[in-house]
Amino acid sequence: MSAVVFDGEEIPLTIIHSAKRRTIGLTVKETGEVILRIPPHVTEEKAVSFAQSKAEWIVRHRAKFESRKRVERYYAEGETIPFFGRELTIRRIEGDKVRAEILEGELLLTGPAGTEADVFREAVIFLFRREGLKHLRPIVSEVAKAAGVEPPMLRIREQQRKWGCCTPKNGIILNVRVLLAPELVIRYLVVHEVAHLEHRHHQDSFWAEVERLMPEFREAEQVLKEQGWMWVF
Ligand SMILES: [Zn+2]
């Protein structure tokens, strides 16, 4: 098995031979796994020595991911949760039925004493999906108009990995976790999916349209990359 060595530590490499690539690719996944993608004209030996030359960079990235603690939410009194760029403070109210509502900067969670966090989590996701639609629809319409496309049908879903996608029949689906992001990122994800309605790929023409619709999109991508892991329920 191939590995790079840094300060006496051996870091294994997952090697993928890729017929489509033209250059060597090196990525560190959030799990700490290091992936080395090798194009057809490069030998494995040469690619591994390239990875070795980047050992310090690899170690730095793995350390960054390790420092990320899982965000734990208990849905307890006084806790905060973001919604559309502002922090809502949770207020717990005792009542027979489980209910979640947003009122003047607060997230009111009603339920019997001893209600588990998971029950409130589901109620909050349900509420955010509904409220999120109201906030997102005007942005989707505005971006669609600027892009010169029919306003797509918008849906919000709970998804593990993807932030968004578009459907074959003029629809876009956004991850409910998007609603925990800053507004800049929310807007970017709308722009990204709307741009896909006409450009169903990630080629230059797609990125040119994204930039036209949102010149500061790179800043949003950076925030997404660095903070996205925190936007969980
Ligand atoms: Zn995309």
Boltz pocket constraint, residues with backbone or C-beta under 6 A from the ligand:
constraints:
  - pocket:
      binder: B
      contacts: [[A, 192], [A, 196], [A, 201], [A, 202]]
      max_distance: 6.0
